[in-house]
């Protein structure tokens, strides 16, 4: 081959190029961004609207529908999923993959801002638009613990730490949570205001006017420019209390005359504790494409120094540090990598010392070239890319082994070193290129998997593809060059001791079988077909789960309280759960979040927003806890909490892959809430009857009661009272109205809130003795024009692409797969008689599988299949050759399925990757046999003679490459991570079965349908 000739003849150039590759590869290894999981940029966004005290029905009409109508008009919308609950609406927007993520964020923000100034209510507490990205994950979670320090002191210290961490350029979204912010609270005495006949709107207007901060501009004086400063914001309580709210007839009324003004903590909506102790949490995310180990070096000194400045009654605990997990995980994979290299070295013994040395030199250079390509393509070093490199380690030596072994064979036959190098490489070169092309094409579809699952997994196949392509270049250039310098002509033609023993074992193994197989070819092929059918019949026994659970030593406990439970009640339940967790010594930390979810610490579990009847406990175990031990603890806790008297307790492990709310989710679509409710009961009953389900949740199995203020509009009009003024007074009394802000002693802006005197939480007394001013300014007691009652309303309202739906969710019991349950449930769902216009759709794991394996994935598979066949046609120029080569694939599948069943792993996305990759490896091995058989026939050998010689000669490198691949994969197969182990298990099983059986099936197929050597297509 020309490239080989060039590399050998211009060895100085070849040497300097590969020294450059080695140096750049080493630098790349140390400078590539490191992270636990791959960086993803899904075109997904979350619009959260917080409007306290608003029922789901009112939220739907006043907030959700205007937003959905606007967003739905944007281009390339894939789906919109909306959840509306008391005072909170979460609108998840997903665009089709391929759009510009930043542009779409700007479009959504523009539309939301336009709505704020138009159709949406003016007194909405908060609207936030967020991009959903892998960088949302908090890499550190620090707790400042104290049972005695005041809320203000804890907050101030948390704010100091936040300020220091924000100075680190690679950190983002530094926040503290768990305690309400301080505010200036104005407790209005509405009866006094009524006596003085001062309209409430006048008070609010005065406060808003005083709180306004309008720059005065600038003026020129002589040769200089001076800025003009105006009154500015409120500074303190006295500023607010001394606001003039009325000035007429020589009478001045200050705010302090009709209200009590003081510093207060805001309404408690989030309580945090760690290991049962009161705390405030400080968390931070990391920017994209940054090495987490370097970031750790930046924030660790900050945390250590800050801990020394804390008062004695405050203790700092760094409960979560993702950098430690990344270091540990990548360290384990690094160990696996080293072990794999060691095992590969052992398998190279039959080649002899010098050939093995050449192969060992080719390994780091191939990996270095592959790493450089990965870095240029924008991939990071993470668990999946490293697994890809470990898998590639077993495959990339194939090219070098095949080339070196063929050169060695020529040397053993007595050829000169020059002939052996150039002619031996030329003889095998086309086959090596063909083999590499088939292997690359086999993994190519995985690089084009659609949706978030595809982006998440992409670094794995790309690591394999770049490394294997690099190994081909190294095998055809560097290997012949080094061979020309260190290999020598052999005095004996049988090789070293290990080679002779291996060759002898292979000859002995097939001595009795091969003659029989060639004598009875049709019987042999029939047995082969039977084994292939068996392989596909075994598939259903393995079951299917797209992504496995996480092996990390941590999990969540979700506490779902009875309908409309308040924060204190949720807190009581959380404390009871904490008492149980305290008994388990293997638990290091349990962080409780009452009224809200824990800050996001896992890539696909987003934080639950404010919800009074919800609590979540983040449980962390000892670092060395095995996945089996974690599973046992989860089982124990589930059994403990099954009959929990106050709430539904869900002990939930983290799941890999795309985020799902539950394993099984059934959505029932339709317009009328009552009909949806009755249908949801039927679906719930079906799920409860199945033995494999537990923790079934139906949001509509109970309606909640709302306090309804019914206004007598005719009477209100007669008295000259505006309905909007009544609503404003009621909101002021119950939730409070923000009328401005002030600057606290740390220079931060805080709210000024006007309300009425009350305790920590509003109660029904807030609605008594309320006054509203009519158009003339006269006070009217609200009791005269409105009555208080109760009305039922749904707990939550859900929309999917603007269509209303109800949902019933279920988790699956241990060792039960969602797909197996759905096989039983779906026929029963289909038999449900639903009214016209009502239908169901599956979500959860079923929808996740559809997103991951649907869309254009089938098109990519078809395209790759044709590319696969095209490469083989270029190689053999005949369809018969393709059939012979492909006939071995089902036999590899047999071994892969058997190994999955033996290890108890279900079929999953990584298993599919294993089977797809396996097809490329098998074709590679079979191609070597067929290619050499064709060469022997072209040299004048008969078919039988060519089959015999090719089988004896080429089967040795096939076995050597298979053994090296298997040994390289063993450490990954033994890794406890269920996300990556099945890949290696499938490959090992498939390689064992296909290597053993290909020696029989490929020669027999060749004899049955010998290809014509010069047949053109």
Buried (B, 14 or more C-beta within 10 A) or exposed (E): BEBBBBBBEEBEEBBEBBEEBBEBBEBBBEEBBBBBBBBBBBBBBBBBBBBBBBBBBBBBEBBBBBBBEBBEEBEEBBBBBBBBBBBBBBBBBBBBBEBEBEEBBEBBEEBBEEBEEEBBBEBBBEBEBBBBBBBBBBBBBBBBBBEEBEBBBBBBBBBBBBEBBEEBEBBBBBBBBBBBBBBBBBBBBBBBBBEBEBBBBBBBEBBBEBBEEEEEEEEEEEEEEEEEEEEBBBEBBEBBBEBEBBEEEEEEBBBBBBBEBEBBBBBBBBBBBBBBBBBBBBBBBBBBBBBBBEBBEBBBEBBEEBBEEBEEEBBBBBBBBBBBBBBEBBEBBEEBBEBBBEBBBEBBBBBBEBBBBBBBBBBBBBBBBBBBBBBEEEBBBBBBBBBBBBBBBBBBBBBBBBBBBBBBBBBBEEBEBEBBBBBBBBBBBBBBBBBBBBBBBBBBBBBBBBBBBBBBBBBBBBBBBBBBBBBBBBBBBBBBBBBBEEBEEBEEEEBBEBBEEBBEEBEEEBEEEBEEBBEEBEEBBEBBEEBBEBBEEBBEEBBBBBBBBBBBBBBBBBBBBEEBBEBEBBBBBBBBBBEBBEEEEBBBBBBBBBBBBBBBBBBBBBBBBBBBBBBBBBBBBEEEBEBEBBBBBBEEBBEBBEEBEBBBBBBBBBBBBBBBEBBBBBBBBBEEBEBBBEBBBBBBEBBEEBEBBBBBBBBBBEBBEBBBBEBEEEEBEEBEBBBEBBBBBBBBBBBBBBBBBBBBEEEBEBBBBBBBBBEEEBEEEBBEBBBBBBEEEBBBBBEEBBEEEEEEBBBBBBBBBEEBBBBBBBBBBEEBBBBBBBEEBBEBBEEBEBEEEBBBBBBBBBBBBBBBBEBBBEEBBEBBBEBBBEBBBEBBBBBBBBBBBBBBBBBBBBBBBBBBBEEEBBBBBBBBBBBBBBBBBBBBBBBBBBBBBBBBBEEEBEEEEBBBBBBBBBBBBBBBBBBBBBBBBBBBBEBEBBBBBBBBBBBBBBBBBBBBBBBBBBBBBBBBBBBEEEEEE
